[in-house]
Amino acid sequence: MSSITAAGSTTFGFEALNVAITKKANDQQGQAALQLLQGAIQSTAQVQQAAPANDGRLGANIDIRV
């Protein structure tokens, strides 16, 4: 009977270790995803600041030759 209990404890220990490792991996992936999103937001903000202002005349005159 004690061998069954010991085997159960070992299995539980491995499962707990597996859960901890999986949680750590998920946390790292979440952090990486957040950093990627923050980088994309910063890049978008920089592009919008660098874009010229639209004064309403853009595309008003289009020369088409056939």
ROSE-4610 file (N, C-alpha, C; in Angstrom, 1 decimal, always signed):
// ROSE-4610
residu = [M/M/M/S/S/S/S/S/S/I/I/I/T/T/T/A/A/A/A/A/A/G/G/G/S/S/S/T/T/T/T/T/T/F/F/F/G/G/G/F/F/F/E/E/E/A/A/A/L/L/L/N/N/N/V/V/V/A/A/A/I/I/I/T/T/T/K/K/K/K/K/K/A/A/A/N/N/N/D/D/D/Q/Q/Q/Q/Q/Q/G/G/G/Q/Q/Q/A/A/A/A/A/A/L/L/L/Q/Q/Q/L/L/L/L/L/L/Q/Q/Q/G/G/G/A/A/A/I/I/I/Q/Q/Q/S/S/S/T/T/T/A/A/A/Q/Q/Q/V/V/V/Q/Q/Q/Q/Q/Q/A/A/A/A/A/A/P/P/P/A/A/A/N/N/N/D/D/D/G/G/G/R/R/R/L/L/L/G/G/G/A/A/A/N/N/N/I/I/I/D/D/D/I/I/I/R/R/R/V/V/V]
num = [1/1/1/2/2/2/3/3/3/4/4/4/5/5/5/6/6/6/7/7/7/8/8/8/9/9/9/10/10/10/11/11/11/12/12/12/13/13/13/14/14/14/15/15/15/16/16/16/17/17/17/18/18/18/19/19/19/20/20/20/21/21/21/22/22/22/23/23/23/24/24/24/25/25/25/26/26/26/27/27/27/28/28/28/29/29/29/30/30/30/31/31/31/32/32/32/33/33/33/34/34/34/35/35/35/36/36/36/37/37/37/38/38/38/39/39/39/40/40/40/41/41/41/42/42/42/43/43/43/44/44/44/45/45/45/46/46/46/47/47/47/48/48/48/49/49/49/50/50/50/51/51/51/52/52/52/53/53/53/54/54/54/55/55/55/56/56/56/57/57/57/58/58/58/59/59/59/60/60/60/61/61/61/62/62/62/63/63/63/64/64/64/65/65/65/66/66/66]
x = [+0.8/+0.0/+0.9/+2.0/+2.8/+3.5/+3.7/+4.3/+3.3/+2.0/+1.0/+1.0/+1.0/+1.0/+2.3/+3.4/+4.6/+4.6/+4.0/+3.9/+3.0/+1.9/+0.9/+1.5/+2.3/+3.0/+4.0/+4.7/+5.6/+4.9/+3.8/+3.1/+2.5/+2.0/+1.5/+2.6/+3.8/+5.0/+5.3/+5.3/+5.6/+4.6/+3.3/+2.2/+2.3/+2.7/+2.8/+4.0/+5.1/+6.2/+5.8/+5.1/+4.7/+3.8/+2.9/+2.0/+2.8/+3.8/+4.6/+5.4/+5.9/+6.7/+5.8/+4.6/+3.7/+3.2/+3.0/+2.6/+3.7/+4.9/+6.0/+6.2/+6.0/+6.1/+5.0/+3.8/+2.6/+2.9/+3.4/+3.7/+4.8/+5.8/+6.8/+6.2/+5.4/+4.7/+3.8/+3.1/+2.3/+3.1/+4.2/+5.1/+5.7/+6.0/+6.6/+5.5/+4.3/+3.1/+2.9/+2.9/+2.7/+3.8/+5.0/+6.1/+6.0/+5.5/+5.3/+4.2/+3.1/+2.0/+2.5/+3.2/+3.7/+4.6/+5.5/+6.3/+5.6/+4.5/+3.7/+2.9/+2.5/+1.8/+2.8/+4.0/+5.0/+5.3/+5.5/+5.8/+4.7/+3.4/+2.3/+2.2/+2.5/+2.5/+3.6/+4.8/+5.8/+5.5/+4.9/+4.5/+3.4/+2.5/+1.4/+2.0/+3.0/+3.6/+4.4/+5.0/+5.9/+5.1/+3.8/+3.0/+2.6/+2.7/+2.3/+0.8/+0.5/-0.9/-1.7/-2.9/-3.7/-4.5/-4.2/-4.8/-6.1/-6.6/-7.8/-7.6/-6.4/-6.2/-5.6/-5.2/-4.6/-5.5/-5.1/-6.0/-7.1/-7.1/-8.1/-8.0/-6.7/-6.5/-5.7/-6.4/-5.7/-5.7/-4.5/-4.3/-4.3/-5.3/-5.4/-5.2/-4.3/-4.0/-4.2/-5.0/-5.3/-4.7]
y = [-1.2/+0.0/+1.3/+1.2/+2.4/+2.7/+1.6/+1.8/+2.6/+2.3/+3.0/+4.4/+4.7/+6.1/+6.9/+6.2/+6.8/+7.1/+6.2/+6.4/+7.6/+7.6/+8.7/+10.1/+10.1/+11.4/+11.8/+10.8/+11.1/+11.7/+11.0/+11.5/+12.9/+13.1/+14.5/+15.5/+15.1/+16.0/+16.4/+15.4/+15.7/+16.5/+16.3/+17.1/+18.5/+18.7/+20.1/+20.8/+20.1/+20.7/+21.0/+20.2/+20.4/+21.6/+21.8/+22.9/+24.2/+24.2/+25.3/+25.7/+24.8/+25.1/+25.6/+25.1/+25.5/+27.0/+27.2/+28.6/+29.6/+29.2/+30.1/+30.4/+29.4/+29.5/+30.4/+30.3/+31.1/+32.6/+32.8/+34.1/+34.8/+34.0/+34.6/+34.9/+34.0/+34.3/+35.5/+35.7/+36.8/+38.1/+38.1/+39.3/+39.6/+38.6/+38.8/+39.4/+38.9/+39.5/+40.9/+41.2/+42.6/+43.6/+43.1/+43.9/+44.1/+43.1/+43.2/+44.3/+44.2/+45.2/+46.6/+46.7/+48.1/+48.6/+47.8/+48.2/+48.6/+47.9/+48.2/+49.6/+49.8/+51.1/+52.2/+52.1/+53.1/+53.4/+52.3/+52.5/+53.3/+52.9/+53.5/+55.0/+55.3/+56.7/+57.5/+56.9/+57.6/+57.9/+56.9/+57.1/+58.2/+58.2/+59.2/+60.6/+60.7/+62.0/+62.5/+61.6/+61.9/+62.2/+61.7/+61.9/+63.4/+63.8/+65.2/+65.5/+66.7/+67.0/+67.1/+66.6/+66.7/+68.0/+68.8/+70.2/+70.2/+69.0/+68.9/+69.0/+69.3/+69.4/+68.1/+67.3/+66.0/+65.2/+65.0/+64.2/+65.0/+66.3/+67.1/+67.2/+67.3/+67.3/+66.1/+65.3/+64.1/+64.2/+64.1/+64.1/+62.7/+62.4/+61.1/+61.2/+60.5/+60.5/+59.0/+59.0/+57.7/+57.5]
z = [+0.0/+0.0/+0.0/+0.7/+0.7/-0.6/-1.4/-2.7/-3.7/-3.5/-4.3/-3.9/-2.6/-2.1/-2.6/-2.6/-3.0/-4.5/-5.3/-6.7/-7.0/-6.2/-6.4/-6.1/-5.0/-4.7/-5.7/-6.3/-7.3/-8.6/-8.9/-10.1/-9.8/-8.6/-8.3/-8.4/-7.9/-8.0/-9.4/-10.3/-11.7/-12.3/-12.0/-12.5/-12.0/-10.8/-10.2/-10.9/-11.1/-11.8/-13.3/-13.9/-15.3/-15.4/-14.4/-14.4/-14.2/-13.3/-13.0/-14.2/-14.9/-16.1/-17.2/-17.4/-18.4/-18.1/-16.8/-16.4/-16.7/-16.4/-16.6/-18.1/-19.0/-20.4/-20.9/-20.4/-20.8/-20.4/-19.2/-18.8/-19.7/-20.1/-20.9/-22.3/-22.8/-24.1/-24.0/-22.9/-22.7/-22.7/-22.0/-21.9/-23.3/-24.1/-25.4/-26.3/-26.2/-27.0/-26.6/-25.3/-24.9/-25.4/-25.4/-25.9/-27.4/-28.1/-29.6/-29.9/-29.1/-29.3/-29.0/-27.9/-27.5/-28.6/-29.2/-30.2/-31.5/-31.8/-32.9/-32.7/-31.5/-31.1/-31.3/-30.8/-30.9/-32.4/-33.2/-34.6/-35.3/-35.0/-35.6/-35.2/-34.0/-33.5/-34.2/-34.4/-35.1/-36.6/-37.2/-38.6/-38.8/-37.9/-37.9/-37.7/-36.8/-36.6/-37.8/-38.5/-39.6/-40.9/-40.9/-42.1/-42.3/-43.6/-43.8/-43.6/-43.2/-43.0/-44.3/-44.3/-45.5/-45.5/-46.5/-46.6/-47.4/-47.8/-48.6/-50.1/-50.6/-52.0/-52.6/-51.7/-52.2/-53.0/-54.3/-55.2/-55.9/-55.7/-56.3/-57.8/-58.3/-59.8/-60.2/-61.0/-61.5/-63.0/-63.6/-65.0/-65.5/-66.4/-67.0/-68.5/-69.0/-70.5/-71.0/-72.1/-72.6/-74.0]
